[in-house]
């Protein structure tokens, strides 16, 4: 267990990625020049992610058992249809987003608003579009330290070739318009075949809606073990992904199947404070609104909306809302069955 007094402010600051410090990649994937998709920004915050550009900036490389990323898109910008090998979860930080399933997005769709969460099963073609009136931003979690490769719908390869992009079997993206040559000793990734497409799961709109946890349909756990320890104001803990946990006093989340991580939303009333405690699993905080302060030993950091902080395992910390307005955060913790916090 790291003693709180031994973790310096500089060490903790290296585990904090502020929203304004996020480094986007605008050429992360094969569809980066396809009209309608050319304006999207991808962020790899924790872990390697699934980007096909080796120049993608990774903010925190330490393995967590899951990856944290993000996407930012202007109105009308589309992320092309693709599937994943591990769990993919999005929670909406801002904007209005449409998610579509099927090879061409024809199978089903749902629209998510600010604060909504969606967990799309593996081996399903999915895409998403910012259908709001302003810029949209959403966080993402991918399962595993290595989330595997993206499988693109066949049309994505056809469109990419028109704009000089070629994907190799190794996962590397070659930009021929930038003067890069397709190497003779590395095979080109063939377009996804009709047989491969037929093997994927298809979800209609009703099935896709069952993968959504709505912000306004809270399945709250106000009497959780964590919430009961709060002082100075009310703390409310809402399960979004994960099984019921009797040790924590948390009921089953609406998205209860195994992901390799779980997701909670915590609300802090003005002045609310969680006393000193530690945890035995990875814990990543993404601030949704308001401001939060984490204190360890004699040091502290304040977090603002869009900031991401990963807290060392077993570090004793207190977390509070120092402001006069409510604060909220989405918290990703490692494992499907986490242990209760350890109180000092």
URURKA-V940057 format. One record per pair of residues at least 12 apart in sequence whose C-alpha atoms are under 10 Angstrom apart, sorted by the first residue. I is the first residue (numbers start at 1). GAP is how many residues later the second one is. Records with the same first field share a line. If there is no record, write none. Layout:
I=GAP, GAP
This chain:
1=277, 278, 279, 311, 312, 313, 314, 315
2=310, 311, 312, 313, 314
3=293, 294, 311, 312, 313
4=291, 292, 293, 294, 295, 310, 311, 312, 313
5=291, 292, 293, 294, 310, 311
6=290, 291, 309
7=289, 290, 291, 292, 305, 308
8=288, 289, 290, 291, 292
9=287, 289, 290, 291, 292
12=284, 287, 288, 289, 297, 298, 299, 300
13=287, 288, 296, 297
14=45, 46, 295, 296
15=31, 44, 45, 47, 269, 293, 294, 295, 296, 297
16=29, 43, 44, 268, 269, 285, 287, 291, 292, 293, 294, 295
17=28, 29, 42, 43, 269, 286, 289, 290, 291, 292, 293
18=268, 269, 285, 286, 287, 288, 289, 290, 291
19=267, 268, 284, 285, 286, 287, 288, 289
20=286, 287
21=38, 286
22=20, 21, 22, 23, 35, 36, 37, 48, 284, 285, 286
23=18, 19, 20, 21, 22, 33, 34, 35, 36
24=16, 17, 18, 19, 20, 21, 32, 33, 34, 46, 47, 48
25=15, 16, 17, 18, 19, 26, 28, 30, 31, 32, 33, 46
26=12, 13, 14, 15, 16, 17, 27, 30
27=12, 13, 14, 15, 24, 25, 26, 27, 28, 29, 146, 148
28=12, 13, 14, 15, 16, 22, 23, 24, 25, 26, 27, 28, 29, 145
29=13, 21, 22, 23, 24, 50, 51, 121, 131, 136, 138, 142, 143, 144
30=21, 22, 23, 50, 122, 126, 127, 129, 130, 131, 133, 134, 135, 136, 137, 141, 142, 143, 144, 145
31=47, 48, 49, 50, 121, 125, 126, 127, 128, 129, 130, 132, 134
32=47, 48, 128, 131, 133
33=126, 127, 128, 129, 130, 131, 132
34=44, 45, 46, 122, 124, 125, 126, 127, 128, 129, 131
35=42, 43, 124, 128
36=39, 40, 41, 42, 43, 44, 93
37=36, 37, 39, 40, 41, 42, 43, 92
38=35, 39, 40, 41
39=33, 34, 35, 36, 37, 38, 39, 40
40=31, 32, 33, 34, 35, 37, 38, 39, 89, 90
41=29, 30, 31, 32, 33, 96
42=14, 15, 27, 28, 29, 30, 31, 95
43=13, 14, 15, 16, 25, 26, 27, 28, 29, 96, 97
44=12, 13, 14, 15, 16, 17, 23, 24, 25, 26, 27, 96
45=12, 13, 14, 15, 16, 22, 23, 24, 25, 94, 95, 96, 263
46=12, 13, 14, 15, 16, 17, 18, 20, 21, 22, 23, 95, 99, 238, 262, 263, 264
47=12, 13, 14, 15, 16, 17, 18, 19, 20, 21, 22, 95, 97, 98, 99, 100
48=12, 13, 14, 15, 18, 19, 20, 21, 97, 98, 99, 100
49=17, 18, 19, 20, 92, 93, 94, 95, 96, 97, 98, 99, 100
50=17, 19, 34, 92, 96, 97, 98, 99, 100, 121
51=98, 99, 120, 121, 122
52=97, 98, 115, 116, 118, 119, 120, 121, 122
53=114, 118, 119, 120, 121, 122
54=117, 118, 119
60=250
61=84
62=83, 248
63=81, 82, 83, 219
64=79, 80, 81, 197, 217, 218, 219, 220, 246, 269, 270
65=77, 78, 79, 80, 81, 82, 195, 196, 216, 217, 268, 269, 270
66=20, 21, 75, 76, 77, 78, 79, 80, 81, 193, 194, 195, 216, 266, 267, 268, 269
67=21, 73, 74, 75, 76, 77, 78, 79, 80, 194
68=20, 21, 22, 71, 72, 73, 74, 75, 216, 218, 240, 264
69=20, 21, 69, 70, 71, 72, 73
70=20, 21, 22, 23, 67, 68, 69, 70, 71
71=19, 21, 65, 66, 67, 68, 69
72=21, 22, 23, 58, 63, 64, 65, 66, 67
73=22, 24, 56, 57, 58, 61, 62, 63, 64, 65
74=21, 55, 56, 57, 58, 59, 60, 61, 62, 63
75=20, 21, 22, 54, 55, 56, 57, 58, 59, 60, 61
76=21, 52, 53, 54, 55, 56, 57, 58, 59
77=51, 52, 53, 54, 58, 59
78=19, 20, 21, 49, 50, 51, 52, 53
79=20, 21, 47, 48, 49, 50, 51
80=20, 23, 24, 25, 45, 46, 47, 48, 49, 72, 73, 75, 76
81=18, 19, 20, 21, 22, 23, 24, 43, 44, 45, 46, 47, 69, 70, 71, 72, 73, 74, 75
82=19, 20, 21, 22, 23, 41, 42, 43, 44, 45, 46, 68, 69, 70, 71, 72, 74
83=18, 19, 20, 37, 38, 39, 40, 41, 42, 43, 44, 66, 67, 68, 69, 70, 117, 118
84=36, 37, 38, 39, 40, 41, 42, 58, 59, 63, 64, 65, 66, 67, 68
85=36, 37, 38, 39, 57, 58, 59, 61, 62, 63, 64, 65, 66
86=34, 35, 36, 37, 55, 56, 57, 58, 60, 61, 62, 63, 64, 173, 174
87=32, 33, 34, 35, 36, 54, 55, 56, 57, 60, 171, 172, 173, 174
88=30, 31, 32, 33, 34, 52, 53, 54, 55, 59, 171
89=28, 29, 30, 31, 32, 49, 50, 51, 52, 53, 54, 122, 123, 152, 170, 174
90=22, 25, 26, 27, 28, 29, 30, 48, 49, 50, 51, 52, 122
91=21, 22, 23, 24, 25, 26, 27, 28, 46, 47, 48, 49, 50, 121, 122, 123, 124, 172, 197, 239
92=20, 21, 22, 23, 24, 25, 26, 44, 45, 46, 47, 48, 123, 196
93=20, 21, 22, 23, 24, 43, 44, 45, 46, 193, 194, 195, 196, 212, 213, 237
94=19, 20, 21, 22, 38, 40, 41, 42, 43, 44, 45, 194, 212
95=17, 18, 19, 20, 35, 36, 37, 38, 39, 40, 41, 42, 43
96=15, 16, 17, 18, 19, 20, 33, 34, 35, 36, 37, 38, 39, 40, 41, 42
97=13, 14, 15, 16, 17, 19, 31, 32, 33, 34, 35, 39, 40, 41
98=12, 13, 14, 15, 29, 30, 31, 32, 33, 34
99=12, 13, 19, 21, 27, 28, 29, 30, 31, 32, 106, 109
100=25, 26, 27, 28, 29, 103, 104, 105, 108
101=19, 23, 24, 25, 26, 27, 100, 101, 102, 103, 104, 107
102=22, 23, 24, 25, 51, 95, 98, 99, 100, 101, 102
103=21, 22, 23, 24, 49, 50, 51, 52, 94, 95, 97, 99
104=21, 22, 23, 49, 50, 51, 52
105=20, 21, 22, 23, 48
106=97, 98, 99
107=18, 19, 95, 96, 97, 98, 101
108=18, 94, 95, 96, 97, 98, 99, 100, 101
109=17, 18, 19, 94, 95, 96, 97, 98, 99, 100
110=18, 94, 95, 96, 97, 98, 99, 101, 102
111=17, 18, 19, 20, 98, 101
112=18, 19, 97, 100, 101, 102, 103
113=19, 101, 102, 103
114=22, 23, 24, 100, 101, 102, 174
115=23, 98, 99, 100, 101, 150, 173, 215
116=22, 96, 97, 98, 99, 100, 101, 124
117=21, 22, 23, 94, 95, 96, 97, 98, 123, 124, 138, 146
118=22, 90, 91, 92, 93, 94, 95, 96, 122, 123, 137
119=21, 22, 23, 89, 90, 91, 92, 93, 94, 121, 122, 136, 138, 140
120=83, 88, 90, 91, 92
121=80, 82, 87, 90, 136, 138
122=78, 79
123=27, 28, 74, 76, 77, 78, 79
124=27, 73, 75, 76, 77, 78, 79
125=26, 27, 28, 72, 75, 76, 77, 78
126=26, 27, 76, 77
137=169
138=168
139=147, 167, 169, 191
141=118, 120, 121, 122, 191
142=117, 118, 119
143=115, 116, 117, 118, 191
144=115, 116, 117, 190
148=23
149=21, 22
150=21
151=40, 41, 45, 46
152=39, 40, 45
153=38, 39, 40, 41, 43, 44
154=36, 37, 38, 39, 40, 42, 43
155=36, 37
156=35, 36
157=32, 33, 34, 35
158=33
160=15
161=14, 15
163=12, 13, 14
164=12, 13, 14, 15, 16
165=12, 13, 15, 17
166=14, 15, 16, 22, 23, 24
167=15, 20, 21, 22, 23, 24
168=14, 15, 18, 19, 20, 21, 22
169=17, 18, 19, 20, 21
170=16, 17, 18, 19
171=17, 18
172=14, 16, 17
173=15, 16
174=14
210=44, 45
211=43, 44, 45
212=28, 42, 43
213=26, 27, 28, 40, 41, 42
214=26, 40
215=23, 25, 50
217=37
218=19, 20, 21, 22, 35, 36, 47
219=18, 19, 20, 21, 31, 32, 33, 34, 35
220=16, 17, 18, 19, 20, 30, 31, 33, 44, 45, 46
221=14, 15, 16, 17, 18, 27, 28, 29, 30, 31, 32, 45
222=12, 13, 14, 15, 16, 27, 28, 44, 45
223=12, 13, 14, 25, 26, 27
224=12, 13, 14, 21, 22, 23, 24, 25, 26, 27, 116
225=12, 21, 22, 23, 24, 25, 115, 116
226=22, 23, 24, 40, 48, 49, 51, 114, 115, 116, 117
227=21, 22, 39, 40, 41, 45, 46, 47
228=21, 46
229=44, 45, 46, 47, 114
230=38, 39, 41, 42, 43, 44, 45, 89, 90
231=40, 41, 42, 43, 44, 89
232=36, 37, 38, 39, 40, 41, 42, 88, 89
233=35, 36, 37, 38, 39, 40, 41, 87, 88, 93
234=33, 34, 35, 36, 37, 38, 39, 40, 92
235=31, 32, 33, 34, 35, 36, 37, 38, 39, 85, 86, 91, 92, 93
236=29, 30, 31, 32, 33, 92
237=13, 27, 28, 29, 30, 31, 91, 92, 93, 94
238=12, 13, 14, 15, 25, 26, 27, 28, 29, 92
239=12, 13, 14, 15, 16, 17, 23, 24, 25, 26, 27, 91, 92
240=12, 13, 14, 15, 16, 22, 23, 24, 25, 90, 91
241=12, 13, 14, 15, 16, 17, 18, 20, 21, 22, 23, 24, 91, 95
242=12, 13, 14, 15, 16, 17, 18, 19, 20, 21, 22, 93, 94, 95, 96
243=12, 13, 14, 15, 19, 93, 94, 95
244=12, 92, 93
245=91, 92, 93, 94, 95
246=93, 94
247=91, 92, 93, 94
248=90, 91, 92, 93
249=91
250=14, 90
256=80
257=79
258=77, 78, 79
259=75, 76, 77
260=73, 74, 75, 76, 77
261=20, 21, 22, 71, 72, 73, 74, 75, 76, 77
262=21, 69, 70, 71, 72, 73, 74, 75, 76
263=20, 21, 67, 68, 69, 70, 71, 73
264=21, 65, 66, 67, 68, 69
265=20, 21, 22, 23, 63, 64, 65, 66, 67
266=19, 21, 22, 61, 62, 63, 64, 65
267=21, 22, 23, 54, 59, 60, 61, 62, 63
268=22, 23, 24, 51, 52, 53, 54, 55, 57, 58, 59, 60, 61
269=21, 51, 52, 53, 54, 55, 56, 57, 58, 59
270=20, 21, 50, 51, 52, 53, 54, 55, 56, 57
271=21, 49, 50, 51, 52, 53, 54, 55, 56
272=20, 47, 48, 49, 50, 51, 52, 54, 55
273=19, 20, 21, 45, 46, 47, 48, 49
274=20, 43, 44, 45, 46, 47
275=20, 41, 42, 43, 44, 45, 68, 69
276=19, 20, 21, 39, 40, 41, 42, 43, 65, 66, 67, 68
277=19, 37, 38, 39, 40, 41, 42, 64, 65, 66, 67
278=33, 34, 35, 36, 37, 38, 39, 40, 62, 63, 64, 65, 66
279=32, 33, 34, 35, 36, 37, 38, 54, 59, 60, 61, 62, 63, 64
280=32, 33, 34, 35, 53, 54, 58, 59, 60, 61, 62
281=30, 31, 32, 33, 51, 52, 53, 54, 57, 58, 60
282=28, 29, 30, 31, 32, 50, 51, 52, 53, 56
283=26, 27, 28, 29, 30, 48, 49, 50, 51
284=24, 25, 26, 27, 28, 45, 46, 47, 48, 49, 50
285=18, 21, 22, 23, 24, 25, 26, 43, 44, 45, 46, 47, 48
286=17, 18, 19, 20, 21, 22, 23, 24, 42, 43, 44, 45, 46
287=16, 17, 18, 19, 20, 21, 22, 40, 41, 42, 43, 44
288=16, 17, 18, 19, 20, 39, 40, 41, 42, 43
289=14, 15, 16, 17, 18, 36, 37, 38, 39, 40, 41
290=13, 14, 15, 16, 31, 32, 33, 34, 35, 36, 37, 38, 39
291=12, 13, 14, 16, 29, 30, 31, 32, 33, 34, 35, 36, 37, 38
292=12, 13, 27, 28, 29, 30, 31, 34, 35, 36, 37
293=25, 26, 27, 28, 29, 30
294=15, 17, 23, 24, 25, 26, 27
295=21, 22, 23, 24, 25
296=19, 20, 21, 22, 23
297=18, 19, 20, 21
299=18
300=17, 18, 19
301=18
302=17, 18, 19, 20
303=18, 26
304=23, 25
305=22, 23, 24
306=23
307=22
308=21, 22, 23
309=22
310=21, 22, 23
314=27, 28
316=26, 27, 28
317=26, 27
